[in-house]
Amino acid sequence: MIVNPYYFEYLARMAFAPYTSALVKIKEFSWRAVMLGLFLGAIFALGNTYLGLKVGMTVSASIPAAVISMAVLRLARKSTILENNMVQTIASAGEAMAAGMIFTLPSLLLLGDNPSFFRMFILAVLGGLLGVLMMVPLRHSLMVEEHGKLPFPEGLACAEILKTRGNTQGKALLTLWGLLIGICSKVAMGIFHLWAEIATWSLGGMKLMLDTTPALLGVGYIIGRRYAFVLFAGGAFAWWGIVPLLKYGLPPSHIEENWALTLRYIGVGAVAASGLLSLIRLIPLLHRSLKGQMGTLITDLFHHEGKARTSLDLPLFWVIGATFLLLIFGWLIPQVGLNAFSLLLVLLLGFFFVALTSVTVGIVGSSSNPASGMILSTLLIATLLFSWLGWTEKMYLLMAMSMGCVIGTAITMAGATSQDLKTGMLLGATPRLQQVATLLGVFIPAAMIAITLSLLHRTYTFGSEELPAPQAMLMALVVEGVIEGNLPLPLVIVGAIFALGVELLGVRSLPFALGLYLPLPTTTAIGIGGAMSHFFKGEGVLVGSGLIAGDALTGIAIALLTLTGIISSQTVPFAYPTLIAYSVLLVLFGWLVARRQKS
């Protein structure tokens, strides 16, 4: 029998890590781990930026990054499990930055602002760094004191993946195959125009539409059958139920402009209500998790002497000092667009929602974390306060949105950091080194995403069929409506009632509400991906991650080529080759997953 040489290393660390600095000196914060993590973080940041603007959600980078790091670092001499953990820690920061930035920054563009690269970069960096720093004081209470009570599902899953370091080559190949298929498919559609990206046909006067991009197939598989089907149900209800009713009483010349805007406001109400219901549902769990923790929290922060390496966090003095320096920095730079009052709200609301999301992801996981509901709550509080103070000019509307950018990025970064620190705790990593690595992982994604947002908006325009940017559109509508006092409350209330009705049926309303808001081709494609996850239960998550990355990176390259005039942006009409090509994509996806499952 061949014994994995890392198996005994892992057992030793698990047995002695809670009590001593280390049984053996194991490399953790190495340059190769940091550089690989930064590279993967940039890749997943770009992929999730494109994906989030298209469907309003992102996918976790931790597990794909862990698998890739194990395959790559096996080529290096004496790589360790803690180096692999460091890679996925930094890489997941890129995905978290993308989630926070795409939910909020495009709203500035939609509100008529034209933020510079420097402004978008600074807002994102402020939010990312604050999210990590504000989460540091909570680590011991949530990871150690609540161990066994808060499962942190993604963190636990990533730790289990990292333990299987001897069997990674086949898994990495699955991701690479998905990447290759995604690139080839996107090139065929976007550069050579061999088939249409969106297939449309009519059936009895009703439009049937399908987005054939590979990324959406991967998303549907990753989020699973239940969420994918609920999201599709929301889209079907909106486009085959609400829209025909709205069209019935409107003259032909007003149909398009009226039903599209009406549906958006209904979606706003549904998403806002579902986010609020998600938070209310978690109150008893949050109360039990945080009750009696504050005394232990303060004691642990001020007493580091004699602590094991696996219990060391960034010193409290540095955390508090860096937090206030960042806020002062944001106040002194006029391009940021935040005054002293808004920065005070960033501090108070930021810490509250960072604590809330850190506990929430420990209970339900990052994929079910109602981050959009928290960001909407932040914006509603800010805009209502601004209105009460009489700040109703456009500059204050943009200020509220800028504040939402900072807090939104802090929320998503805190959620990802919590999962990573839980993975590190299970593997015997040094929390302080993980926290430093996450802080380092903020800067490159912030810069690349800011450039990508400008590029995509100039090429496709946010809110278009190619890039609906649903979350950003929703945020912009809410902020503008509250500040200017023209939010159509009856439509918003209708959406909230729909969300409540879905909850009464025993179904989580957040994916349904998002389906109300998204274009029908998008929800249909995600529903097909969910069906694939039902029939093929192998390691399709890795293939799906590859599809998303390949599609997204190629889409960004096509946007750059289109903007520079190298290729044309022409589209092709729907024809049978579109369905044939999509069928081939489904067959390839299913074959890869089934083949891996059989082996």
LUMRO-34081 format. One record per residue (C-alpha): residue number from 1; residue in one letter; x, y, z. Coordinates in nm, 3 decimals, m for minus. Layout:
N
pos, code, east, north, up
NUM, a, X, Y, Z
...
//
This chain:
599
pos, code, east, north, up
1, m, 0.000, 0.000, 0.000
2, i, 0.134, 0.343, m0.093
3, v, 0.105, 0.592, 0.195
4, n, 0.060, 0.961, 0.118
5, p, 0.367, 1.131, 0.274
6, y, 0.155, 1.428, 0.378
7, y, m0.087, 1.213, 0.576
8, f, 0.133, 1.186, 0.886
9, e, 0.220, 1.556, 0.862
10, y, m0.149, 1.636, 0.871
11, l, m0.217, 1.403, 1.167
12, a, 0.068, 1.556, 1.362
13, r, m0.054, 1.908, 1.303
14, m, m0.411, 1.821, 1.397
15, a, m0.304, 1.651, 1.717
16, f, m0.069, 1.920, 1.845
17, a, m0.165, 2.247, 1.668
18, p, m0.404, 2.369, 1.942
19, y, m0.136, 2.337, 2.210
20, t, 0.197, 2.434, 2.059
21, s, 0.337, 2.665, 1.796
22, a, 0.425, 2.371, 1.569
23, l, 0.539, 2.011, 1.596
24, v, 0.753, 2.054, 1.286
25, k, 0.841, 2.368, 1.093
26, i, 0.602, 2.372, 0.797
27, k, 0.616, 2.635, 0.524
28, e, 0.303, 2.849, 0.506
29, f, 0.350, 3.210, 0.387
30, s, 0.584, 3.142, 0.095
31, w, 0.642, 3.358, m0.211
32, r, 0.524, 3.082, m0.446
33, a, 0.198, 3.050, m0.252
34, v, 0.145, 3.427, m0.246
35, m, 0.219, 3.474, m0.618
36, l, m0.002, 3.181, m0.723
37, g, m0.280, 3.310, m0.497
38, l, m0.259, 3.660, m0.644
39, f, m0.270, 3.519, m0.997
40, l, m0.572, 3.299, m0.927
41, g, m0.738, 3.582, m0.737
42, a, m0.711, 3.805, m1.044
43, i, m0.854, 3.531, m1.268
44, f, m1.152, 3.458, m1.043
45, a, m1.209, 3.831, m0.985
46, l, m1.245, 3.892, m1.359
47, g, m1.460, 3.584, m1.405
48, n, m1.697, 3.678, m1.125
49, t, m1.714, 4.039, m1.243
50, y, m1.847, 3.930, m1.580
51, l, m2.072, 3.667, m1.425
52, g, m2.216, 3.903, m1.163
53, l, m2.299, 4.168, m1.420
54, k, m2.477, 3.904, m1.628
55, v, m2.676, 3.716, m1.363
56, g, m2.643, 3.913, m1.038
57, m, m2.456, 3.643, m0.845
58, t, m2.104, 3.509, m0.805
59, v, m1.959, 3.167, m0.733
60, s, m1.704, 3.072, m0.468
61, a, m1.340, 3.055, m0.576
62, s, m1.207, 2.865, m0.272
63, i, m1.252, 2.505, m0.386
64, p, m1.138, 2.553, m0.749
65, a, m0.840, 2.757, m0.625
66, a, m0.754, 2.486, m0.371
67, v, m0.763, 2.215, m0.638
68, i, m0.550, 2.416, m0.882
69, s, m0.300, 2.507, m0.610
70, m, m0.256, 2.143, m0.513
71, a, m0.192, 2.046, m0.875
72, v, 0.054, 2.332, m0.937
73, l, 0.243, 2.320, m0.607
74, r, 0.293, 1.945, m0.641
75, l, 0.550, 2.038, m0.902
76, a, 0.745, 2.232, m0.639
77, r, 0.968, 2.060, m0.388
78, k, 0.821, 1.990, m0.045
79, s, 0.505, 2.195, m0.082
80, t, 0.280, 2.187, 0.225
81, i, m0.090, 2.179, 0.293
82, l, m0.067, 2.522, 0.457
83, e, 0.077, 2.670, 0.138
84, n, m0.226, 2.532, m0.048
85, n, m0.448, 2.693, 0.212
86, m, m0.267, 3.025, 0.168
87, v, m0.329, 3.012, m0.208
88, q, m0.703, 2.960, m0.174
89, t, m0.720, 3.229, 0.097
90, i, m0.573, 3.494, m0.134
91, a, m0.767, 3.370, m0.439
92, s, m1.101, 3.390, m0.258
93, a, m1.031, 3.757, m0.183
94, g, m1.055, 3.825, m0.558
95, e, m1.397, 3.663, m0.583
96, a, m1.521, 3.853, m0.275
97, m, m1.396, 4.186, m0.412
98, a, m1.580, 4.119, m0.737
99, a, m1.905, 4.046, m0.552
100, g, m1.890, 4.370, m0.354
101, m, m1.783, 4.589, m0.645
102, i, m2.027, 4.467, m0.909
103, f, m2.326, 4.499, m0.676
104, t, m2.257, 4.868, m0.618
105, l, m1.998, 5.044, m0.837
106, p, m2.196, 5.012, m1.166
107, s, m2.477, 5.197, m0.988
108, l, m2.267, 5.514, m1.002
109, l, m2.253, 5.483, m1.381
110, l, m2.625, 5.408, m1.399
111, l, m2.697, 5.721, m1.191
112, g, m2.519, 5.939, m1.444
113, d, m2.184, 5.965, m1.270
114, n, m1.860, 5.890, m1.453
115, p, m1.624, 5.772, m1.179
116, s, m1.257, 5.763, m1.266
117, f, m1.044, 5.451, m1.230
118, f, m0.880, 5.607, m0.924
119, r, m1.214, 5.666, m0.749
120, m, m1.345, 5.315, m0.815
121, f, m1.013, 5.167, m0.703
122, i, m1.005, 5.366, m0.378
123, l, m1.367, 5.288, m0.289
124, a, m1.307, 4.917, m0.347
125, v, m0.979, 4.910, m0.152
126, l, m1.136, 5.097, 0.141
127, g, m1.422, 4.848, 0.157
128, g, m1.202, 4.541, 0.113
129, l, m0.950, 4.639, 0.380
130, l, m1.219, 4.748, 0.626
131, g, m1.405, 4.419, 0.580
132, v, m1.096, 4.217, 0.675
133, l, m0.994, 4.443, 0.965
134, m, m1.343, 4.457, 1.117
135, m, m1.370, 4.080, 1.099
136, v, m1.041, 4.018, 1.286
137, p, m1.178, 4.084, 1.640
138, l, m1.458, 3.834, 1.579
139, r, m1.241, 3.541, 1.472
140, h, m1.178, 3.377, 1.809
141, s, m1.540, 3.399, 1.923
142, l, m1.685, 3.267, 1.597
143, m, m1.420, 3.011, 1.500
144, v, m1.307, 2.876, 1.837
145, e, m1.578, 2.947, 2.093
146, e, m1.857, 2.854, 1.851
147, h, m1.676, 2.555, 1.701
148, g, m1.929, 2.279, 1.646
149, k, m2.217, 2.526, 1.656
150, l, m2.135, 2.732, 1.348
151, p, m2.056, 2.486, 1.067
152, f, m1.907, 2.730, 0.809
153, p, m1.999, 2.487, 0.527
154, e, m1.768, 2.622, 0.253
155, g, m1.477, 2.649, 0.496
156, l, m1.528, 2.290, 0.609
157, a, m1.562, 2.166, 0.249
158, c, m1.244, 2.344, 0.144
159, a, m1.054, 2.190, 0.436
160, e, m1.173, 1.844, 0.334
161, i, m1.060, 1.907, m0.025
162, l, m0.716, 2.017, 0.091
163, k, m0.675, 1.699, 0.295
164, t, m0.690, 1.491, m0.025
165, r, m0.365, 1.631, m0.163
166, g, m0.256, 1.303, m0.320
167, n, m0.540, 1.288, m0.573
168, t, m0.563, 1.623, m0.748
169, q, m0.439, 1.581, m1.104
170, g, m0.768, 1.451, m1.241
171, k, m0.966, 1.721, m1.064
172, a, m0.744, 1.996, m1.199
173, l, m0.786, 1.854, m1.551
174, l, m1.164, 1.882, m1.514
175, t, m1.128, 2.256, m1.448
176, l, m0.891, 2.296, m1.743
177, w, m1.130, 2.109, m1.975
178, g, m1.413, 2.337, m1.865
179, l, m1.189, 2.640, m1.923
180, l, m1.105, 2.524, m2.277
181, i, m1.469, 2.452, m2.367
182, g, m1.576, 2.791, m2.232
183, i, m1.311, 2.973, m2.436
184, c, m1.385, 2.788, m2.760
185, s, m1.760, 2.837, m2.729
186, k, m1.731, 3.209, m2.654
187, v, m1.484, 3.264, m2.939
188, a, m1.718, 3.088, m3.184
189, m, m2.010, 3.309, m3.077
190, g, m1.841, 3.642, m3.008
191, i, m1.564, 3.658, m3.269
192, f, m1.665, 3.433, m3.559
193, h, m2.044, 3.471, m3.502
194, l, m2.108, 3.106, m3.592
195, w, m2.429, 3.105, m3.386
196, a, m2.638, 3.341, m3.177
197, e, m2.565, 3.392, m2.809
198, i, m2.937, 3.428, m2.730
199, a, m3.183, 3.198, m2.905
200, t, m3.537, 3.330, m2.946
201, w, m3.848, 3.176, m3.092
202, s, m4.223, 3.212, m3.047
203, l, m4.474, 2.955, m2.932
204, g, m4.838, 3.056, m2.950
205, g, m4.754, 3.424, m2.921
206, m, m4.528, 3.363, m2.619
207, k, m4.155, 3.422, m2.645
208, l, m3.918, 3.141, m2.551
209, m, m3.559, 3.257, m2.498
210, l, m3.231, 3.091, m2.405
211, d, m2.886, 3.232, m2.335
212, t, m2.637, 2.977, m2.469
213, t, m2.324, 3.113, m2.300
214, p, m2.130, 2.839, m2.112
215, a, m2.100, 3.042, m1.790
216, l, m2.471, 3.022, m1.716
217, l, m2.469, 2.645, m1.756
218, g, m2.187, 2.630, m1.501
219, v, m2.372, 2.861, m1.262
220, g, m2.687, 2.651, m1.272
221, y, m2.491, 2.335, m1.197
222, i, m2.296, 2.492, m0.910
223, i, m2.593, 2.644, m0.727
224, g, m2.784, 2.316, m0.760
225, r, m3.121, 2.199, m0.880
226, r, m3.334, 2.357, m0.605
227, y, m3.204, 2.712, m0.627
228, a, m3.177, 2.699, m1.007
229, f, m3.537, 2.583, m1.045
230, v, m3.670, 2.844, m0.800
231, l, m3.480, 3.115, m0.988
232, f, m3.621, 2.988, m1.318
233, a, m3.970, 2.985, m1.166
234, g, m3.928, 3.353, m1.077
235, g, m3.829, 3.433, m1.434
236, a, m4.112, 3.229, m1.583
237, f, m4.364, 3.397, m1.351
238, a, m4.236, 3.742, m1.449
239, w, m4.206, 3.699, m1.824
240, w, m4.489, 3.454, m1.890
241, g, m4.725, 3.581, m1.620
242, i, m4.674, 3.946, m1.524
243, v, m4.555, 4.079, m1.861
244, p, m4.855, 3.948, m2.064
245, l, m5.088, 4.108, m1.808
246, l, m4.903, 4.439, m1.833
247, k, m4.905, 4.430, m2.212
248, y, m5.277, 4.357, m2.228
249, g, m5.396, 4.707, m2.143
250, l, m5.117, 4.913, m2.303
251, p, m5.106, 5.065, m2.651
252, p, m4.835, 4.911, m2.872
253, s, m4.618, 5.224, m2.868
254, h, m4.585, 5.217, m2.488
255, i, m4.548, 4.847, m2.426
256, e, m4.170, 4.806, m2.413
257, e, m4.084, 5.112, m2.203
258, n, m4.364, 5.056, m1.951
259, w, m4.352, 4.684, m1.873
260, a, m3.973, 4.674, m1.845
261, l, m3.961, 4.954, m1.586
262, t, m4.265, 4.817, m1.401
263, l, m4.108, 4.473, m1.376
264, r, m3.789, 4.624, m1.236
265, y, m3.971, 4.800, m0.952
266, i, m4.162, 4.481, m0.871
267, g, m3.825, 4.304, m0.861
268, v, m3.687, 4.573, m0.628
269, g, m3.966, 4.509, m0.380
270, a, m3.926, 4.133, m0.401
271, v, m3.548, 4.138, m0.351
272, a, m3.568, 4.390, m0.067
273, a, m3.839, 4.192, 0.112
274, s, m3.663, 3.858, 0.065
275, g, m3.337, 4.003, 0.198
276, l, m3.517, 4.142, 0.503
277, l, m3.695, 3.811, 0.561
278, s, m3.361, 3.629, 0.542
279, l, m3.219, 3.857, 0.811
280, i, m3.526, 3.820, 1.035
281, r, m3.509, 3.442, 1.001
282, l, m3.153, 3.446, 1.131
283, i, m3.216, 3.661, 1.441
284, p, m3.263, 3.370, 1.689
285, l, m2.952, 3.195, 1.558
286, l, m2.752, 3.517, 1.568
287, h, m2.862, 3.585, 1.924
288, r, m2.763, 3.239, 2.043
289, s, m2.430, 3.258, 1.862
290, l, m2.323, 3.598, 1.999
291, k, m2.473, 3.578, 2.347
292, g, m2.209, 3.594, 2.615
293, q, m1.922, 3.629, 2.367
294, m, m1.819, 3.992, 2.423
295, g, m1.633, 3.932, 2.750
296, t, m1.433, 3.647, 2.600
297, l, m1.372, 3.855, 2.288
298, i, m1.212, 4.145, 2.476
299, t, m1.001, 3.913, 2.693
300, d, m0.862, 3.727, 2.394
301, l, m0.779, 4.048, 2.210
302, f, m0.557, 4.190, 2.484
303, h, m0.377, 3.874, 2.598
304, h, m0.151, 3.722, 2.333
305, e, 0.126, 3.608, 2.568
306, g, 0.176, 3.234, 2.573
307, k, m0.069, 3.180, 2.289
308, a, m0.011, 2.911, 2.032
309, r, 0.078, 3.021, 1.681
310, t, m0.261, 2.892, 1.568
311, s, m0.436, 3.141, 1.799
312, l, m0.254, 3.460, 1.697
313, d, m0.451, 3.735, 1.519
314, l, m0.338, 4.076, 1.403
315, p, m0.286, 4.290, 1.718
316, l, m0.591, 4.491, 1.823
317, f, m0.387, 4.813, 1.835
318, w, m0.295, 4.777, 1.468
319, v, m0.648, 4.679, 1.368
320, i, m0.807, 4.983, 1.536
321, g, m0.533, 5.219, 1.417
322, a, m0.549, 5.096, 1.057
323, t, m0.931, 5.123, 1.055
324, f, m0.929, 5.487, 1.160
325, l, m0.641, 5.571, 0.927
326, l, m0.841, 5.429, 0.636
327, l, m1.146, 5.637, 0.731
328, i, m0.933, 5.953, 0.760
329, f, m0.772, 5.868, 0.427
330, g, m1.117, 5.843, 0.268
331, w, m1.217, 6.179, 0.418
332, l, m0.904, 6.362, 0.300
333, i, m0.929, 6.249, m0.065
334, p, m1.198, 6.460, m0.235
335, q, m1.234, 6.217, m0.529
336, v, m1.379, 5.954, m0.293
337, g, m1.688, 6.168, m0.243
338, l, m1.751, 6.093, 0.127
339, n, m1.793, 6.350, 0.405
340, a, m1.744, 6.303, 0.781
341, f, m2.106, 6.200, 0.844
342, s, m2.107, 5.936, 0.572
343, l, m1.775, 5.796, 0.701
344, l, m1.925, 5.773, 1.051
345, l, m2.207, 5.570, 0.898
346, v, m1.947, 5.354, 0.722
347, l, m1.786, 5.280, 1.059
348, l, m2.109, 5.204, 1.246
349, l, m2.309, 5.025, 0.976
350, g, m1.996, 4.860, 0.840
351, f, m1.904, 4.693, 1.168
352, f, m2.263, 4.589, 1.233
353, f, m2.308, 4.424, 0.894
354, v, m1.958, 4.274, 0.897
355, a, m2.043, 4.106, 1.229
356, l, m2.381, 4.001, 1.093
357, t, m2.241, 3.851, 0.774
358, s, m1.956, 3.677, 0.962
359, v, m2.211, 3.491, 1.173
360, t, m2.450, 3.438, 0.883
361, v, m2.196, 3.262, 0.660
362, g, m2.108, 3.043, 0.956
363, i, m2.470, 2.927, 0.970
364, v, m2.591, 2.910, 0.610
365, g, m2.271, 2.947, 0.406
366, s, m2.154, 3.218, 0.169
367, s, m2.378, 3.109, m0.119
368, s, m2.694, 3.165, 0.089
369, n, m2.570, 3.480, 0.262
370, p, m2.819, 3.765, 0.195
371, a, m2.545, 4.018, 0.115
372, s, m2.767, 4.206, m0.130
373, g, m3.029, 4.248, 0.145
374, m, m2.766, 4.391, 0.379
375, i, m2.639, 4.632, 0.114
376, l, m2.995, 4.741, 0.036
377, s, m3.058, 4.795, 0.407
378, t, m2.744, 5.009, 0.424
379, l, m2.856, 5.221, 0.130
380, l, m3.208, 5.262, 0.267
381, i, m3.076, 5.378, 0.607
382, a, m2.832, 5.620, 0.445
383, t, m3.078, 5.770, 0.197
384, l, m3.352, 5.808, 0.460
385, l, m3.106, 5.990, 0.689
386, f, m2.992, 6.208, 0.402
387, s, m3.352, 6.293, 0.315
388, w, m3.424, 6.376, 0.682
389, l, m3.124, 6.614, 0.681
390, g, m3.249, 6.777, 0.363
391, w, m2.965, 6.640, 0.151
392, t, m3.159, 6.573, m0.168
393, e, m2.920, 6.711, m0.431
394, k, m2.759, 6.472, m0.678
395, m, m2.421, 6.493, m0.501
396, y, m2.576, 6.331, m0.192
397, l, m2.739, 6.062, m0.405
398, l, m2.393, 5.973, m0.537
399, m, m2.248, 5.999, m0.186
400, a, m2.499, 5.744, m0.056
401, m, m2.409, 5.512, m0.342
402, s, m2.035, 5.557, m0.276
403, m, m2.095, 5.471, 0.088
404, g, m2.283, 5.162, m0.024
405, c, m1.983, 5.063, m0.238
406, v, m1.751, 5.070, 0.064
407, i, m1.986, 4.884, 0.300
408, g, m2.095, 4.636, 0.031
409, t, m1.736, 4.537, m0.043
410, a, m1.665, 4.513, 0.331
411, i, m1.961, 4.276, 0.372
412, t, m1.856, 4.039, 0.095
413, m, m1.490, 4.043, 0.205
414, a, m1.587, 3.964, 0.564
415, g, m1.793, 3.666, 0.450
416, a, m1.508, 3.520, 0.243
417, t, m1.252, 3.589, 0.516
418, s, m1.465, 3.407, 0.772
419, q, m1.480, 3.091, 0.561
420, d, m1.104, 3.105, 0.492
421, l, m1.016, 3.147, 0.858
422, k, m1.235, 2.851, 0.944
423, t, m1.051, 2.640, 0.687
424, g, m0.723, 2.757, 0.837
425, m, m0.836, 2.668, 1.189
426, l, m0.925, 2.315, 1.080
427, l, m0.583, 2.274, 0.914
428, g, m0.374, 2.436, 1.187
429, a, m0.283, 2.752, 0.995
430, t, m0.169, 3.082, 1.147
431, p, m0.466, 3.325, 1.151
432, r, m0.239, 3.631, 1.149
433, l, m0.069, 3.518, 0.828
434, q, m0.403, 3.446, 0.663
435, q, m0.529, 3.792, 0.759
436, v, m0.219, 3.958, 0.615
437, a, m0.252, 3.750, 0.297
438, t, m0.617, 3.851, 0.256
439, l, m0.523, 4.219, 0.295
440, l, m0.262, 4.174, 0.022
441, g, m0.520, 4.005, m0.199
442, v, m0.740, 4.317, m0.209
443, f, m0.532, 4.546, m0.431
444, i, m0.484, 4.361, m0.762
445, p, m0.852, 4.256, m0.797
446, a, m0.965, 4.610, m0.709
447, a, m0.754, 4.754, m0.992
448, m, m0.846, 4.489, m1.249
449, i, m1.218, 4.501, m1.171
450, a, m1.226, 4.883, m1.191
451, i, m1.068, 4.868, m1.539
452, t, m1.303, 4.587, m1.645
453, l, m1.615, 4.773, m1.530
454, s, m1.525, 5.077, m1.740
455, l, m1.446, 4.857, m2.040
456, l, m1.767, 4.656, m2.024
457, h, m1.987, 4.960, m1.970
458, r, m1.837, 5.138, m2.271
459, t, m1.881, 4.826, m2.485
460, y, m2.222, 4.687, m2.382
461, t, m2.374, 4.943, m2.138
462, f, m2.495, 4.824, m1.797
463, g, m2.864, 4.742, m1.795
464, s, m2.859, 4.610, m2.150
465, e, m2.957, 4.258, m2.252
466, e, m2.590, 4.159, m2.280
467, l, m2.507, 4.286, m1.929
468, p, m2.824, 4.340, m1.722
469, a, m2.625, 4.420, m1.402
470, p, m2.939, 4.334, m1.201
471, q, m2.809, 4.405, m0.852
472, a, m2.655, 4.738, m0.951
473, m, m2.975, 4.842, m1.134
474, l, m3.174, 4.754, m0.824
475, m, m2.947, 4.959, m0.595
476, a, m2.960, 5.258, m0.828
477, l, m3.339, 5.251, m0.849
478, v, m3.375, 5.239, m0.469
479, v, m3.129, 5.520, m0.397
480, e, m3.269, 5.745, m0.668
481, g, m3.626, 5.675, m0.569
482, v, m3.576, 5.751, m0.198
483, i, m3.362, 6.063, m0.245
484, e, m3.586, 6.214, m0.514
485, g, m3.908, 6.094, m0.351
486, n, m4.041, 5.925, m0.664
487, l, m4.014, 5.557, m0.571
488, p, m4.338, 5.389, m0.695
489, l, m4.430, 5.228, m0.364
490, p, m4.735, 5.033, m0.494
491, l, m4.513, 4.838, m0.736
492, v, m4.249, 4.782, m0.469
493, i, m4.518, 4.657, m0.229
494, v, m4.650, 4.419, m0.497
495, g, m4.302, 4.269, m0.530
496, a, m4.275, 4.235, m0.152
497, i, m4.611, 4.055, m0.143
498, f, m4.490, 3.811, m0.410
499, a, m4.181, 3.737, m0.199
500, l, m4.393, 3.684, 0.112
501, g, m4.626, 3.452, m0.079
502, v, m4.335, 3.238, m0.192
503, e, m4.208, 3.220, 0.168
504, l, m4.552, 3.103, 0.284
505, l, m4.523, 2.816, 0.036
506, g, m4.210, 2.701, 0.220
507, v, m3.965, 2.821, m0.048
508, r, m3.678, 3.064, 0.009
509, s, m3.779, 3.378, m0.176
510, l, m3.439, 3.531, m0.256
511, p, m3.366, 3.325, m0.571
512, f, m3.729, 3.366, m0.681
513, a, m3.703, 3.744, m0.638
514, l, m3.380, 3.753, m0.837
515, g, m3.554, 3.553, m1.111
516, l, m3.825, 3.821, m1.127
517, y, m3.558, 4.075, m1.207
518, l, m3.332, 3.886, m1.449
519, p, m3.392, 3.849, m1.824
520, l, m3.573, 3.532, m1.928
521, p, m3.281, 3.392, m2.136
522, t, m3.061, 3.403, m1.827
523, t, m3.303, 3.225, m1.593
524, t, m3.377, 2.958, m1.856
525, a, m3.007, 2.878, m1.899
526, i, m2.953, 2.858, m1.523
527, g, m3.254, 2.627, m1.493
528, i, m3.098, 2.391, m1.751
529, g, m2.774, 2.393, m1.550
530, g, m2.971, 2.300, m1.240
531, a, m3.130, 2.010, m1.428
532, m, m2.782, 1.891, m1.527
533, s, m2.682, 1.885, m1.159
534, h, m2.974, 1.649, m1.094
535, f, m2.879, 1.397, m1.362
536, f, m2.498, 1.419, m1.328
537, k, m2.390, 1.415, m0.965
538, g, m2.013, 1.390, m1.014
539, e, m1.754, 1.663, m0.973
540, g, m1.927, 1.901, m1.210
541, v, m1.848, 2.195, m0.982
542, l, m1.492, 2.195, m1.118
543, v, m1.608, 2.171, m1.482
544, g, m1.863, 2.445, m1.416
545, s, m1.596, 2.669, m1.260
546, g, m1.384, 2.619, m1.571
547, l, m1.676, 2.707, m1.799
548, i, m1.738, 3.026, m1.603
549, a, m1.373, 3.131, m1.606
550, g, m1.325, 3.054, m1.977
551, d, m1.647, 3.229, m2.081
552, a, m1.584, 3.534, m1.864
553, l, m1.219, 3.591, m1.957
554, t, m1.297, 3.550, m2.327
555, g, m1.596, 3.783, m2.295
556, i, m1.375, 4.054, m2.146
557, a, m1.121, 4.007, m2.427
558, i, m1.399, 4.031, m2.687
559, a, m1.523, 4.353, m2.525
560, l, m1.174, 4.502, m2.557
561, l, m1.143, 4.391, m2.921
562, t, m1.489, 4.531, m3.001
563, l, m1.415, 4.865, m2.835
564, t, m1.093, 4.906, m3.031
565, g, m1.269, 4.817, m3.359
566, i, m1.068, 4.503, m3.427
567, i, m1.383, 4.290, m3.444
568, s, m1.745, 4.381, m3.511
569, s, m2.028, 4.354, m3.262
570, q, m2.273, 4.214, m3.517
571, t, m2.518, 3.945, m3.411
572, v, m2.658, 3.655, m3.606
573, p, m3.028, 3.565, m3.625
574, f, m3.158, 3.259, m3.448
575, a, m3.106, 2.946, m3.651
576, y, m3.082, 2.574, m3.590
577, p, m2.700, 2.585, m3.548
578, t, m2.756, 2.768, m3.219
579, l, m2.952, 2.480, m3.067
580, i, m2.713, 2.226, m3.218
581, a, m2.411, 2.403, m3.070
582, y, m2.580, 2.429, m2.729
583, s, m2.673, 2.061, m2.740
584, v, m2.307, 1.976, m2.807
585, l, m2.211, 2.188, m2.504
586, l, m2.455, 1.995, m2.284
587, v, m2.325, 1.660, m2.413
588, l, m1.961, 1.757, m2.350
589, f, m2.043, 1.880, m2.000
590, g, m2.237, 1.566, m1.910
591, w, m1.971, 1.339, m2.061
592, l, m1.690, 1.498, m1.860
593, v, m1.881, 1.474, m1.533
594, a, m2.010, 1.120, m1.595
595, r, m1.664, 1.000, m1.702
596, r, m1.506, 1.137, m1.385
597, q, m1.782, 0.989, m1.170
598, k, m1.734, 0.646, m1.328
599, s, m1.356, 0.655, m1.278
//
